[in-house]
Amino acid sequence: MNDVTVGFIGLGLIGGSIAKAIRYFYPETKIIAHTRSQSTIDYALAEGIIDAACEGITQEFGSCDYIFLCAPVESNAAYLCQLKDFIKKDCILTDVGSTKTDIHEKVIALDMEDNFIGGHPMAGSEKTGIRNAKRHLIENAYYILTPSATVPAEMVQKYKTFVSALKAIPLVLNYEEHDFATAAISHLPHIIASTLVNLVKDSDTGNETMKTIAAGGFKDITRIASSSAEMWEQICMTNSGNILTVLNRYIDSLNQVKTALTEKDNQDIYQLFDSSREYRDSISDSSSGPLKKVHMLYCDMVDEAGGIAALATILATNGISIKNIGIVHNREFEEGVLRVEFYEENALKKAVDLLRKYRYTIYER
């Protein structure tokens, strides 16, 4: 990766995270960027994330070996027209959008397929902006590549190698398959989370009882409702056909549950939970997939001064690092009052054995 130049158009959470990963793994790479936000550019320069800023889509992008389109989905298409006259023959042009059909169709219309490989890192956060970017955000995450029909195979392999070097997991799909799959496993869940939050908001009592006790499962399944409204509006508009297909199937399944509840059909209700549990349990939690396995334990603890400090001291003096620690205020789905997370499985096992020797009651997950 010596003498390589990478260009970014947009430097938000995803673009900033990829730029940070490139800077970390390939420190000699020259990184240039254009974004409409001057504060973003100032921050990226000050933090050494990029080497130079471009005031617009200028000839400077003609020197790039890779160009990442990281602006909002609808904006990326507009930049294609400006890049067409600049990019060199062997430049890999890519994007990071959550939908692919829209931009592929525009690439085809502009006759830019020889350079374009769509990209979608299956990672993110409800937080936005470059200040929340992390170089490890895409680590162990599936990074879906959607090559255009005429892009050379060697360019696809080169990009797969590049993605792997950033510690992500490349997966090649055609763009139609990508958009249908993400409609089901990403886009519909965001709609469900947001509508559920609004249902609780609209159904809550005057003294906000629901909001007060909301925790456990409710917070887990609605966390993504805190994501960018602008981003998700654009995703829904650019993948509406696929989302409608899976949404209609979901509505049918809800109507089946409604019928079972109305008729008090306990067998159908049991089958709903049993089949979903079995399939959910078959989804790997190992770190080779898009989500790292969480190494954590729960611990019963008396509510007294110094209790948490004592436990932390025991672990620290035995060389066990804690990743996160917190009180479980809602015990609906959790057995212990204190939740402790570790970086590695070995650390978790060592902590369990150690704390049990000190007669703590430990629950493993």
Summary of the structure (lengths in Angstrom):
residues: 365
radius of gyration: 23.8
end to end distance: 41.6
largest distance: 70.2
contacts: 1099
relative contact order: 0.09
helix: 50%
strand: 15%
